[in-house]
Amino acid sequence: MEFLENRTFDEIEIGDSDSLTRTLTEKDIQVFAIMSGDINPAHVDLEYAQSDLFHKIIGHGMWGGALISTVLGTQLPGPGTIYVSQTIRFKRPVAILDTLTVKVTALEKNPEKKRVVFACEIRNQKDEIVMEGQADVVAPTKKIRRPKAVLPEITLRRPYSLFDKYMAKAKQLGALRAGIIHPVHAKIIEAVHDAERAGFIIPVLVGNREQIELAAQESGIDISHYEMVEVEHGHAAALKAIALARNGEVKMLVRGGIPREELLHALQKPDKGLMTDRHMSYVSVMDVPTYPKVLILTDSLVNIDPNLEAKRGITQNAIDFSIALGVEKPKVAILAGMDNVSATMRSTVDAAGLCKMAERGQIKGGIVDGPLTFDNVISTEVAKSKGITSSVIGDADIIVVPSVETGNVLAEQLEYLAESKNAGLLLGSRVPVLMSRINDIYSSTVACALAILSYHHQHEAKGKSDD
């Protein structure tokens, strides 16, 4: 255990000094800006800083002042020190990766008031003085020795959502008529209202009028301008909305108060559902703060224990969807419980089969690799330590999971432990379908934007194939 130990007033001699050395990082600047509220563009705006006096981002002057305080409060005199005054003259700017050495030296002592005046000096790695001044402190009179506090680590999150660009593109493409199935809860009405205001949907409410109006009343939202198709109950609402989609009257569906399994069963009816020649599968689109780009996880809802052919369809759906989001050549990681192919673990055998299918053109448009464990998918360092080389590791756009159970667990772990924002969509049907329970308005609105991108990509691809 490390300790902090002070030097009392009586122990301090004129000429005594102490120091510390720190290197300024971009994270230091960001944390100081967050803590202080000082967002002067010279410190946090690269474009502005490059045109300013110093032509680069510079650190906050008081960051250096804080380092002086650190020496005085933890080293000399140390714990028990009380600041009285501080003067600082700023001589040179401090840039990112500059290494500063902070030194304080005792100049004067006042026995009556137990005060000590320290000369304060900060030099950079070129031995140039960047700050200098004096500090007047009340030095401690009692000896203090305390264990060093263990502070929490700071993780910085992006100040913007990776979903923003998809929402902007969807807005340019325009709203789609959306069949809202059985919207009998206030939260659903709120989500529909938000997506409509964002310019993503033209709502068509399908369900029991009395129940829908009660939900709208509870939400405090006026739905009088929404189109409504009246049916008696939730099951009838699902069948009617699917019929509207089959007839081209709506271009997407949103699950409201009907159970997910009931809607999925209705969607998969061969003669009256929305089946196509593709497998239906679900993608969870995740903005994970610790990952540099959007991550698509599939399938976490539809195919409970998919065989190899179903996994081929799931993988192809995800690749096509990723391309719809603007990824030219999506990198696909096939997740398994181990990195080597083993006859005793089906997920590894299926992963190898999917890779061979991609090699032979049975899966098109992406770079597919597996089997890979999750740590190898995310961390290049871990994969290299195991001797695994691949363009997919550390840079995956898509993760294909072995089963719904695995996908559900992984998606929820990322949401609740890594604070990811997740938006989901059912693919492989005639129109995109929002299947998730609506518990987050923002994620639901994002899903509507993703549905627009998927719909337009699907119809552009169909048009090309017809040609």
VEXLUM-948785 format. One line per field, with one value per residue (C-alpha): residue number from 1; residue in one letter; x, y negated, z negated. Coordinates in steps of 0.25 Angstrom, whole numbers, plus 5000, padded with zeros to 4 digits. Layout:
k [NUM|...]
r [a|...]
x [X|...]
y [Y|...]
z [Z|...]
This chain:
k [1|2|3|4|5|6|7|8|9|10|11|12|13|14|15|16|17|18|19|20|21|22|23|24|25|26|27|28|29|30|31|32|33|34|35|36|37|38|39|40|41|42|43|44|45|46|47|48|49|50|51|52|53|54|55|56|57|58|59|60|61|62|63|64|65|66|67|68|69|70|71|72|73|74|75|76|77|78|79|80|81|82|83|84|85|86|87|88|89|90|91|92|93|94|95|96|97|98|99|100|101|102|103|104|105|106|107|108|109|110|111|112|113|114|115|116|117|118|119|120|121|122|123|124|125|126|127|128|129|130|131|132|133|134|135|136|137|138|139|140|141|142|143|144|145|146|147|148|149|150|151|152|153|154|155|156|157|158|159|160|161|162|163|164|165|166|167|168|169|170|171|172|173|174|175|176|177|178|179|180|181|182|183|184|185|186|187|188|189|190|191|192|193|194|195|196|197|198|199|200|201|202|203|204|205|206|207|208|209|210|211|212|213|214|215|216|217|218|219|220|221|222|223|224|225|226|227|228|229|230|231|232|233|234|235|236|237|238|239|240|241|242|243|244|245|246|247|248|249|250|251|252|253|254|255|256|257|258|259|260|261|262|263|264|265|266|267|268|269|270|271|272|273|274|275|276|277|278|279|280|281|282|283|284|285|286|287|288|289|290|291|292|293|294|295|296|297|298|299|300|301|302|303|304|305|306|307|308|309|310|311|312|313|314|315|316|317|318|319|320|321|322|323|324|325|326|327|328|329|330|331|332|333|334|335|336|337|338|339|340|341|342|343|344|345|346|347|348|349|350|351|352|353|354|355|356|357|358|359|360|361|362|363|364|365|366|367|368|369|370|371|372|373|374|375|376|377|378|379|380|381|382|383|384|385|386|387|388|389|390|391|392|393|394|395|396|397|398|399|400|401|402|403|404|405|406|407|408|409|410|411|412|413|414|415|416|417|418|419|420|421|422|423|424|425|426|427|428|429|430|431|432|433|434|435|436|437|438|439|440|441|442|443|444|445|446|447|448|449|450|451|452|453|454|455|456|457|458|459|460|461|462|463|464|465|466|467]
r [m|e|f|l|e|n|r|t|f|d|e|i|e|i|g|d|s|d|s|l|t|r|t|l|t|e|k|d|i|q|v|f|a|i|m|s|g|d|i|n|p|a|h|v|d|l|e|y|a|q|s|d|l|f|h|k|i|i|g|h|g|m|w|g|g|a|l|i|s|t|v|l|g|t|q|l|p|g|p|g|t|i|y|v|s|q|t|i|r|f|k|r|p|v|a|i|l|d|t|l|t|v|k|v|t|a|l|e|k|n|p|e|k|k|r|v|v|f|a|c|e|i|r|n|q|k|d|e|i|v|m|e|g|q|a|d|v|v|a|p|t|k|k|i|r|r|p|k|a|v|l|p|e|i|t|l|r|r|p|y|s|l|f|d|k|y|m|a|k|a|k|q|l|g|a|l|r|a|g|i|i|h|p|v|h|a|k|i|i|e|a|v|h|d|a|e|r|a|g|f|i|i|p|v|l|v|g|n|r|e|q|i|e|l|a|a|q|e|s|g|i|d|i|s|h|y|e|m|v|e|v|e|h|g|h|a|a|a|l|k|a|i|a|l|a|r|n|g|e|v|k|m|l|v|r|g|g|i|p|r|e|e|l|l|h|a|l|q|k|p|d|k|g|l|m|t|d|r|h|m|s|y|v|s|v|m|d|v|p|t|y|p|k|v|l|i|l|t|d|s|l|v|n|i|d|p|n|l|e|a|k|r|g|i|t|q|n|a|i|d|f|s|i|a|l|g|v|e|k|p|k|v|a|i|l|a|g|m|d|n|v|s|a|t|m|r|s|t|v|d|a|a|g|l|c|k|m|a|e|r|g|q|i|k|g|g|i|v|d|g|p|l|t|f|d|n|v|i|s|t|e|v|a|k|s|k|g|i|t|s|s|v|i|g|d|a|d|i|i|v|v|p|s|v|e|t|g|n|v|l|a|e|q|l|e|y|l|a|e|s|k|n|a|g|l|l|l|g|s|r|v|p|v|l|m|s|r|i|n|d|i|y|s|s|t|v|a|c|a|l|a|i|l|s|y|h|h|q|h|e|a|k|g|k|s|d|d]
x [5000|5005|5004|5004|5012|5014|5025|5021|5024|5035|5041|5041|5055|5057|5061|5054|5047|5039|5033|5025|5025|5013|5010|4998|4988|4976|4968|4974|4969|4955|4953|4958|4948|4936|4940|4942|4932|4943|4941|4949|4951|4966|4965|4955|4952|4963|4959|4958|4971|4979|4975|4978|4991|4997|4992|4989|4981|4987|4984|4976|4986|4979|4983|4997|4992|4985|4998|5004|4993|4996|5010|5006|4995|5001|5016|5021|5016|5006|4993|4988|4992|4983|4984|4984|4988|4994|5001|5004|5010|5008|5020|5018|5006|5005|5002|4997|5009|5017|5023|5023|5032|5025|5035|5032|5043|5041|5045|5040|5034|5025|5026|5015|5004|5011|5011|5021|5023|5027|5033|5026|5032|5027|5037|5034|5042|5051|5054|5047|5039|5024|5018|5024|5019|5018|5008|5005|5000|4998|5007|5002|5007|5003|5009|5000|5002|4990|4988|4987|4973|4970|4962|4952|4956|4950|4944|4940|4928|4926|4918|4910|4902|4907|4892|4892|4897|4886|4875|4880|4880|4866|4861|4865|4859|4845|4835|4829|4814|4815|4805|4805|4799|4790|4796|4789|4799|4803|4818|4815|4807|4819|4828|4820|4818|4833|4836|4825|4831|4845|4840|4841|4827|4813|4805|4794|4788|4782|4774|4762|4759|4754|4767|4776|4769|4770|4785|4786|4779|4788|4800|4795|4797|4786|4784|4772|4781|4786|4779|4772|4768|4758|4758|4753|4766|4781|4781|4772|4781|4793|4786|4780|4794|4800|4789|4792|4807|4804|4795|4806|4798|4808|4823|4827|4821|4823|4819|4811|4803|4802|4812|4824|4822|4808|4812|4824|4815|4806|4817|4822|4809|4812|4800|4796|4809|4820|4830|4839|4850|4859|4860|4854|4864|4866|4877|4881|4888|4897|4904|4914|4922|4935|4934|4938|4927|4912|4912|4901|4897|4889|4880|4875|4860|4855|4863|4864|4874|4878|4884|4895|4885|4878|4891|4895|4882|4884|4898|4893|4882|4892|4902|4891|4886|4900|4902|4889|4895|4907|4917|4924|4930|4924|4933|4926|4930|4924|4923|4926|4930|4944|4954|4957|4948|4943|4934|4928|4924|4914|4915|4930|4927|4916|4925|4935|4924|4919|4933|4934|4921|4926|4938|4930|4920|4908|4909|4912|4917|4924|4937|4934|4943|4941|4940|4944|4941|4936|4949|4956|4945|4947|4961|4973|4983|4976|4975|4989|4993|4986|4993|4980|4981|4969|4964|4951|4957|4956|4948|4936|4923|4914|4914|4906|4903|4900|4886|4875|4879|4894|4889|4879|4890|4900|4891|4886|4900|4905|4892|4893|4908|4914|4903|4900|4888|4881|4871|4865|4859|4853|4859|4855|4840|4833|4834|4843|4837|4840|4839|4845|4837|4836|4843|4852|4847|4860|4863|4850|4851|4865|4859|4849|4860|4868|4855|4855|4869|4866|4853|4860|4872|4863|4855|4867|4873|4860|4859|4873|4870|4857|4865]
y [5000|4986|4975|4960|4953|4938|4930|4921|4906|4909|4920|4910|4903|4891|4897|4910|4914|4925|4928|4937|4939|4941|4942|4934|4943|4941|4948|4938|4926|4933|4937|4923|4916|4925|4922|4907|4904|4897|4900|4889|4894|4892|4904|4913|4909|4914|4906|4893|4896|4898|4884|4878|4871|4885|4893|4905|4910|4904|4909|4900|4891|4895|4910|4906|4898|4911|4918|4908|4911|4926|4924|4915|4923|4937|4935|4922|4919|4930|4934|4923|4912|4900|4891|4876|4870|4873|4865|4871|4864|4872|4872|4882|4890|4905|4915|4929|4938|4927|4933|4923|4924|4916|4911|4904|4898|4892|4878|4872|4876|4869|4876|4868|4872|4885|4880|4883|4876|4886|4882|4890|4893|4902|4906|4914|4925|4914|4909|4896|4889|4890|4885|4878|4871|4872|4880|4875|4887|4890|4902|4914|4915|4929|4941|4948|4961|4967|4978|4972|4972|4981|4972|4978|4978|4968|4974|4963|4966|4960|4947|4951|4963|4972|4973|4958|4961|4971|4962|4951|4960|4966|4952|4948|4961|4957|4963|4977|4980|4989|4999|4998|5011|5010|4997|4998|4993|4979|4982|4987|4974|4966|4974|4972|4957|4956|4963|4955|4942|4947|4949|4964|4969|4966|4974|4983|4988|5002|5007|5004|4990|4989|4995|4986|4973|4977|4979|4966|4959|4965|4960|4946|4947|4942|4954|4948|4945|4960|4970|4981|4995|5001|5015|5022|5028|5030|5042|5036|5023|5032|5039|5026|5019|5030|5030|5015|5018|5029|5019|5008|4999|4998|4999|5003|5009|5006|5016|5009|5017|5030|5041|5043|5058|5056|5045|5054|5066|5057|5051|5065|5071|5076|5071|5059|5054|5046|5057|5056|5065|5061|5065|5056|5051|5040|5030|5022|5010|5005|4992|4997|4986|4994|4998|4989|4992|4998|5012|5021|5034|5045|5053|5050|5052|5061|5073|5080|5091|5089|5099|5096|5092|5083|5077|5074|5066|5059|5055|5050|5042|5035|5032|5026|5018|5013|5009|5001|4994|4990|5000|5004|5018|5022|5030|5042|5049|5063|5065|5078|5083|5086|5082|5095|5104|5116|5127|5126|5112|5110|5095|5096|5106|5096|5085|5092|5095|5081|5077|5087|5082|5068|5073|5080|5069|5074|5062|5049|5035|5037|5042|5054|5061|5070|5078|5066|5064|5050|5046|5048|5041|5028|5028|5029|5030|5043|5049|5047|5053|5065|5065|5062|5052|5047|5034|5036|5036|5023|5017|5025|5019|5031|5042|5055|5062|5077|5076|5066|5069|5065|5053|5048|5050|5043|5031|5029|5030|5019|5010|5011|5013|5005|4995|4997|4992|5003|5002|5014|5018|5031|5034|5043|5040|5032|5019|5016|5019|5013|5024|5020|5015|5000|4996|4985|4974|4971|4985|4987|4974|4979|4993|4985|4978|4991|4997|4986|4989|5004|5002|4993|5002|5015|5008|5003|5017|5022|5012|5016|5031|5028|5021]
z [5000|5004|4993|4993|4983|4980|4975|4964|4963|4953|4963|4975|4977|4987|5000|4998|5011|5018|5032|5041|5056|5064|5079|5085|5093|5101|5090|5079|5087|5089|5075|5070|5080|5075|5060|5061|5073|5080|5095|5100|5115|5113|5105|5111|5125|5135|5147|5139|5132|5145|5149|5136|5130|5127|5139|5130|5118|5105|5091|5081|5073|5060|5063|5059|5047|5043|5044|5034|5025|5026|5021|5010|5005|5006|5006|5000|4990|4993|4985|4976|4985|4986|4999|4996|5009|5023|5034|5047|5060|5072|5081|5092|5097|5094|5105|5105|5102|5095|5083|5071|5058|5047|5036|5023|5014|5000|5000|4987|4974|4964|4950|4944|4955|4959|4973|4984|4997|5009|5022|5033|5046|5058|5069|5082|5088|5094|5081|5084|5073|5077|5063|5051|5039|5024|5014|5000|4991|4977|4974|4965|4951|4948|4955|4964|4971|4979|4990|5004|5008|5020|5030|5040|5055|5064|5078|5088|5097|5110|5109|5121|5126|5137|5142|5145|5160|5162|5157|5166|5178|5175|5174|5188|5193|5187|5178|5180|5177|5165|5160|5145|5139|5127|5121|5108|5098|5095|5098|5112|5115|5110|5119|5131|5129|5128|5140|5148|5143|5147|5161|5162|5162|5166|5156|5159|5146|5147|5135|5125|5126|5112|5106|5115|5111|5096|5099|5106|5095|5085|5093|5095|5110|5120|5130|5137|5150|5151|5160|5153|5157|5147|5143|5131|5124|5125|5133|5144|5144|5147|5159|5164|5163|5171|5181|5183|5185|5195|5203|5202|5194|5183|5185|5171|5159|5144|5133|5123|5112|5118|5113|5121|5123|5128|5139|5143|5145|5154|5162|5165|5171|5185|5191|5183|5177|5182|5185|5197|5203|5192|5177|5167|5157|5147|5146|5133|5138|5126|5123|5112|5106|5105|5120|5131|5140|5141|5138|5144|5136|5142|5140|5126|5128|5139|5142|5128|5132|5147|5156|5166|5177|5168|5163|5177|5179|5166|5170|5184|5178|5169|5180|5189|5178|5174|5189|5188|5176|5185|5182|5195|5191|5177|5168|5162|5150|5148|5133|5126|5112|5117|5128|5134|5142|5133|5137|5123|5124|5135|5135|5139|5151|5156|5155|5164|5173|5174|5178|5189|5194|5195|5202|5212|5214|5207|5197|5205|5202|5189|5182|5174|5163|5152|5143|5134|5119|5114|5109|5122|5130|5121|5117|5128|5116|5111|5124|5127|5114|5118|5132|5139|5151|5159|5165|5157|5143|5135|5147|5149|5154|5152|5142|5145|5132|5131|5126|5121|5107|5109|5117|5106|5095|5102|5107|5093|5087|5096|5093|5078|5075|5087|5088|5103|5110|5118|5129|5136|5149|5155|5169|5180|5180|5191|5182|5170|5157|5143|5134|5120|5108|5108|5095|5101|5110|5116|5120|5126|5135|5139|5143|5152|5159|5161|5167|5177|5181|5182|5190|5200|5202|5203|5214|5221|5221|5226|5237|5242|5242|5250|5260]
